[in-house]
Amino acid sequence: MPMTRVGSAGSDRADHFPRTQRKGPRWGVVLLAAALLLWACERGTDASDARAVAPDNAREAEAPGDEAPRAASSELASQENAALPAGWSLVQAERLSAEQNAQLQRAEEARQDLASTLMGRVMGVVQEKGAPAAVEVCHGEAGVLTAEVGEEHGVRIGRFSEKLRNADNNPPQWAEAMANEAGDRRLSVGPQQELAVLSPIRIAAPCLTCHGDRQSLEPQVARVIAEYYPEDRATGYAEGDLRGWFWVEVPGR
């Protein structure tokens, strides 16, 4: 599934792929498979979430009396805040207000909905028509489905990666600034009290059908990818690699 951000989608495309059409007698099996794959693709998220909410005193207890790591961490945080757009700043999950926790819950619900929606659609097509057809569907439907999820939850939402498949995918400036090699979930607050959440996407074994070593891709899959994404860079991954990020921006009141 190519990384695709929310954008303006014409009503004609949305009419071709309404979310209600994804339901049918076969979807029980599809959604079960999607849930299993989704769990596998995001199995690294729980660990990063735990790191995000660990209290400061717990981290300090790991190295009592060692001021140098804490000073370096503080300096790094200052540098990261400087990279964010004006008015934005990083925030730790345990320091969120009640209202911000409600925003975080909305963000997580939207992310989970988008992940299951996209995975469910892909699994359905793979089962019916094969992986090459799934690439075609991703190209035509991912943006529409993403926009629908964002509208339904009242958020801005999308995905991005440093190794793009969809060249039109440009994340918000805050999301690009918050991305890190460790793949930790990160939170920030904007000038209008927006809450922004960046969550990692990791490669699971089934994802390698379209994102594995380019020389190992099935010829039909490679052909369709080259046709729809001539500048594709989203191959060469191994299981467990950081594929990219879900980003969600929840407006403030």
C-alpha positions as CSV (number, residue, x, y, z in Angstrom):
1,M,0.0,0.0,0.0
2,P,1.7,3.3,-1.1
3,M,2.0,6.0,1.5
4,T,-0.7,8.6,0.8
5,R,-1.7,11.7,2.6
6,V,-5.1,13.4,3.0
7,G,-5.8,15.7,0.1
8,S,-8.7,17.1,-1.8
9,A,-10.4,14.3,-3.5
10,G,-13.1,14.8,-6.2
11,S,-16.5,13.7,-5.4
12,D,-16.5,11.6,-8.6
13,R,-13.8,9.4,-7.2
14,A,-15.3,9.1,-3.8
15,D,-18.6,8.0,-5.4
16,H,-16.8,5.2,-7.1
17,F,-15.4,3.8,-3.9
18,P,-17.8,4.5,-1.0
19,R,-16.8,2.9,2.3
20,T,-20.2,1.2,2.5
21,Q,-19.3,-0.9,-0.5
22,R,-16.5,-2.6,1.4
23,K,-19.0,-4.5,3.5
24,G,-20.4,-7.9,2.4
25,P,-20.7,-11.5,3.3
26,R,-17.0,-12.2,2.7
27,W,-15.7,-9.4,5.0
28,G,-15.8,-11.4,8.2
29,V,-12.9,-13.5,6.9
30,V,-11.2,-10.5,5.3
31,L,-11.3,-8.4,8.4
32,L,-10.0,-11.2,10.5
33,A,-7.1,-11.6,8.2
34,A,-6.6,-7.8,8.1
35,A,-6.6,-7.6,11.9
36,L,-3.9,-10.3,12.1
37,L,-1.8,-8.5,9.5
38,L,-2.4,-5.1,11.1
39,W,-1.2,-6.5,14.5
40,A,1.9,-7.8,12.8
41,C,2.6,-4.6,10.9
42,E,2.3,-2.6,14.1
43,R,3.8,-5.0,16.6
44,G,6.6,-2.5,17.3
45,T,4.1,0.3,18.3
46,D,3.3,-1.0,21.8
47,A,7.0,-0.9,22.8
48,S,7.4,2.6,21.5
49,D,4.1,3.7,23.3
50,A,5.5,2.3,26.5
51,R,8.6,4.3,26.1
52,A,6.6,7.4,25.3
53,V,4.6,7.2,28.5
54,A,7.4,6.1,30.9
55,P,7.7,8.7,33.7
56,D,10.8,10.7,33.9
57,N,11.8,9.4,37.4
58,A,11.6,5.8,36.0
59,R,14.1,6.7,33.2
60,E,16.3,8.5,35.6
61,A,16.3,5.5,37.9
62,E,18.0,3.5,35.2
63,A,21.1,5.6,35.7
64,P,21.0,7.3,39.1
65,G,23.4,10.1,39.5
66,D,24.3,10.2,35.8
67,E,23.6,13.8,34.8
68,A,25.3,13.6,31.4
69,P,22.6,11.5,29.6
70,R,19.9,13.7,30.9
71,A,21.7,16.9,29.8
72,A,22.2,15.4,26.4
73,S,18.5,14.4,26.2
74,S,17.5,17.9,27.1
75,E,19.7,19.4,24.5
76,L,18.3,17.0,21.9
77,A,14.8,17.9,22.8
78,S,15.7,21.6,22.4
79,Q,17.1,20.9,18.9
80,E,14.0,18.9,17.9
81,N,11.7,21.7,19.1
82,A,13.7,24.1,17.0
83,A,13.1,22.0,13.9
84,L,9.3,22.1,14.4
85,P,7.2,24.9,12.8
86,A,6.8,28.1,14.8
87,G,4.4,27.6,17.6
88,W,4.8,23.8,17.8
89,S,6.5,21.9,20.6
90,L,7.0,18.3,21.7
91,V,5.0,17.0,24.6
92,Q,5.2,13.8,26.7
93,A,2.1,11.7,27.0
94,E,2.1,11.7,30.8
95,R,2.0,15.5,30.8
96,L,-1.1,15.8,28.6
97,S,-4.1,17.6,30.1
98,A,-7.5,16.0,30.2
99,E,-8.6,17.7,27.0
100,Q,-5.4,16.7,25.3
101,N,-5.9,13.1,26.4
102,A,-9.3,13.2,24.7
103,Q,-7.6,14.5,21.6
104,L,-5.0,11.7,21.8
105,Q,-7.9,9.1,22.0
106,R,-9.4,10.6,18.9
107,A,-6.1,10.4,17.1
108,E,-5.6,6.7,18.1
109,E,-9.1,5.8,17.0
110,A,-8.6,7.5,13.6
111,R,-5.2,5.8,13.1
112,Q,-6.6,2.4,13.9
113,D,-9.6,2.9,11.6
114,L,-7.4,4.0,8.7
115,A,-5.0,1.0,9.2
116,S,-7.8,-1.5,9.3
117,T,-9.7,0.1,6.4
118,L,-6.6,0.1,4.1
119,M,-5.5,-3.4,5.2
120,G,-9.0,-4.8,4.8
121,R,-9.3,-3.4,1.3
122,V,-5.9,-4.7,0.3
123,M,-6.6,-8.2,1.7
124,G,-9.9,-8.4,-0.1
125,V,-8.4,-7.6,-3.4
126,V,-5.4,-10.0,-2.9
127,Q,-7.8,-12.8,-2.1
128,E,-10.0,-12.2,-5.1
129,K,-7.6,-11.0,-7.8
130,G,-4.0,-11.3,-6.5
131,A,-1.2,-8.9,-5.4
132,P,-0.8,-7.1,-8.8
133,A,-4.5,-6.0,-8.7
134,A,-4.0,-4.8,-5.1
135,V,-1.3,-2.4,-6.3
136,E,-3.7,-1.0,-8.8
137,V,-6.4,-0.6,-6.2
138,C,-3.9,1.1,-3.8
139,H,-3.1,3.6,-6.5
140,G,-6.7,4.5,-7.2
141,E,-8.3,4.2,-3.7
142,A,-5.9,4.9,-0.9
143,G,-6.2,8.6,-1.0
144,V,-10.0,8.5,-1.1
145,L,-10.3,6.1,1.8
146,T,-7.8,8.2,3.8
147,A,-9.8,11.3,3.2
148,E,-13.0,9.5,4.3
149,V,-11.5,8.4,7.6
150,G,-10.2,11.9,8.3
151,E,-13.6,13.4,7.7
152,E,-15.4,10.8,9.7
153,H,-13.2,11.4,12.8
154,G,-12.8,15.2,12.3
155,V,-9.0,15.0,12.0
156,R,-6.2,15.5,9.4
157,I,-4.6,12.1,8.8
158,G,-2.2,10.4,6.4
159,R,1.0,8.4,6.0
160,F,4.5,9.1,4.8
161,S,7.9,7.6,4.5
162,E,11.4,8.6,3.6
163,K,11.2,6.0,0.9
164,L,8.2,7.1,-1.0
165,R,6.0,5.1,-3.4
166,N,3.6,7.9,-4.1
167,A,5.6,10.9,-5.2
168,D,2.7,13.2,-4.4
169,N,2.8,12.4,-0.7
170,N,4.0,15.4,1.3
171,P,3.6,15.2,5.1
172,P,2.9,18.2,7.3
173,Q,6.0,20.1,8.4
174,W,5.6,19.0,12.0
175,A,5.4,15.4,11.0
176,E,8.6,15.5,9.0
177,A,10.4,17.3,11.8
178,M,9.2,14.7,14.4
179,A,10.3,11.6,12.5
180,N,13.2,9.7,14.1
181,E,15.2,6.6,13.2
182,A,14.3,4.8,16.5
183,G,10.7,4.7,15.3
184,D,9.2,6.0,18.6
185,R,5.7,7.4,18.8
186,R,5.8,11.2,19.3
187,L,3.4,13.9,20.3
188,S,3.4,17.7,19.8
189,V,1.1,20.6,20.4
190,G,0.5,23.3,17.9
191,P,-0.2,27.1,18.2
192,Q,-4.0,26.6,18.0
193,Q,-3.8,23.7,20.6
194,E,-3.8,21.1,17.9
195,L,-2.5,17.7,19.1
196,A,-0.3,16.0,16.6
197,V,0.6,12.3,16.8
198,L,3.2,10.4,14.8
199,S,3.1,6.6,15.0
200,P,5.5,4.1,13.4
201,I,4.6,1.6,10.7
202,R,6.8,-1.5,10.6
203,I,7.1,-4.1,7.9
204,A,5.6,-7.5,8.5
205,A,6.2,-10.6,6.3
206,P,3.1,-10.2,4.1
207,C,4.2,-6.6,3.3
208,L,7.3,-8.0,1.6
209,T,5.2,-9.1,-1.4
210,C,5.2,-5.4,-2.6
211,H,8.0,-3.9,-0.4
212,G,10.7,-6.6,-0.2
213,D,13.9,-6.8,-2.2
214,R,13.2,-5.5,-5.7
215,Q,14.9,-8.5,-7.4
216,S,12.7,-10.9,-5.4
217,L,9.3,-9.4,-6.4
218,E,7.0,-11.4,-8.6
219,P,7.4,-10.2,-12.2
220,Q,3.7,-9.1,-12.4
221,V,4.0,-7.2,-9.1
222,A,7.2,-5.4,-10.2
223,R,5.6,-4.6,-13.6
224,V,2.5,-2.9,-12.0
225,I,4.6,-1.0,-9.5
226,A,6.8,0.3,-12.3
227,E,3.7,1.3,-14.3
228,Y,2.0,3.2,-11.6
229,Y,5.0,4.4,-9.6
230,P,7.9,5.0,-12.0
231,E,9.9,6.8,-9.2
232,D,9.2,4.2,-6.6
233,R,11.7,3.9,-3.7
234,A,9.6,1.7,-1.4
235,T,11.3,-1.6,-1.9
236,G,14.3,-3.3,-0.3
237,Y,12.7,-3.7,3.2
238,A,13.1,-6.6,5.5
239,E,10.7,-7.8,8.1
240,G,10.6,-5.5,11.2
241,D,12.1,-2.5,9.3
242,L,10.5,0.9,9.9
243,R,8.4,1.5,6.7
244,G,7.1,5.0,7.6
245,W,4.6,6.8,9.8
246,F,0.9,7.4,10.4
247,W,0.4,11.1,11.2
248,V,-2.8,12.5,12.8
249,E,-3.6,16.1,13.7
250,V,-6.5,16.7,16.0
251,P,-7.8,20.3,16.1
252,G,-8.1,22.2,19.4
253,R,-11.2,23.9,20.6
